[in-house]
């Protein structure tokens, strides 16, 4: 399972079951997936644990879409592995 698939699985874990279908990179975390700030904090913790990386919480919380989170996590994983 690649980074994108793992991130989507972690997002699914942190959103209401009704919103777990049809997650695409363009989906808004708040508007489309109904994530609360607590859901986002839980997602940050889950991603940090899954990928063994440190995320900038303020930068992460400013991200609006699934795709922007996937891109950020890929960047952080690549930095870690460089």
C-alpha positions as MATLAB code, in Angstrom:
seq = 'XXXXXXXXXXXXXXXXXXXXXXXXXXXXXXXXXXXXXXXXXXXXXXXXXXXXXXXXXXXXXXXXXXXXXXXXXXXXXXXXXX';
ca = [
       0.000    0.000    0.000;
       1.443    3.351   -1.036;
       1.462    6.639    0.839;
      -1.697    7.890   -0.880;
      -3.674    4.758    0.031;
      -2.420    4.823    3.634;
      -3.325    8.495    4.051;
      -6.812    7.864    2.650;
      -7.285    4.933    5.055;
      -6.253    7.171    7.969;
      -8.660    9.875    6.812;
     -11.465    7.298    6.642;
     -10.680    6.301   10.217;
     -11.252    9.899   11.330;
     -14.470   10.824    9.513;
     -18.127    9.849    9.831;
     -18.946    6.587    8.054;
     -21.349    8.385    5.682;
     -18.412   10.315    4.203;
     -16.029    7.390    3.736;
     -17.061    6.636    0.156;
     -15.616    8.374   -2.881;
     -12.683   10.083   -1.179;
     -10.694   11.845   -3.884;
      -7.757   14.228   -3.819;
     -10.086   17.150   -4.532;
     -12.349   16.550   -1.536;
     -12.305   19.242    1.129;
     -11.614   17.923    4.609;
     -14.109   20.232    6.249;
     -16.742   20.927    3.587;
     -16.924   17.522    1.894;
     -15.781   15.117    4.608;
     -17.119   17.026    7.636;
     -13.885   16.766    9.622;
     -13.802   18.719   12.854;
     -10.666   20.254   14.331;
     -10.475   17.283   16.710;
     -10.673   14.876   13.741;
      -7.813   16.778   12.104;
      -5.673   16.588   15.248;
      -6.363   12.844   15.466;
      -5.393   12.505   11.794;
      -2.100   14.325   12.424;
      -1.280   11.936   15.290;
      -2.205    8.913   13.166;
      -0.091   10.068   10.211;
       2.908   10.826   12.420;
       2.680    7.355   13.943;
       2.111    5.533   10.659;
       4.973    7.182    8.785;
       7.304    8.010   11.707;
       7.451   11.691   10.739;
       6.858   15.021   12.480;
       4.260   17.310   10.941;
       3.962   21.062   11.403;
       0.508   21.202   13.010;
      -0.254   24.777   11.958;
       0.827   24.150    8.376;
      -1.087   20.880    8.267;
      -4.282   22.450    9.626;
      -4.187   25.099    6.883;
      -4.495   22.403    4.224;
      -7.909   22.189    2.660;
      -7.969   19.024    0.547;
      -7.118   15.343    0.698;
      -4.612   15.895   -2.118;
      -2.746   18.633   -0.274;
      -2.336   16.333    2.731;
      -1.106   13.457    0.561;
       1.435   15.768   -1.124;
       2.650   17.083    2.243;
       3.035   13.600    3.729;
       4.911   12.401    0.621;
       7.262   15.388    0.954;
       7.906   14.695    4.654;
       8.494   10.972    4.043;
      10.937   11.790    1.224;
      12.779   14.264    3.486;
      13.041   11.585    6.173;
      14.380    9.025    3.728;
      16.874   11.373    2.045;
];
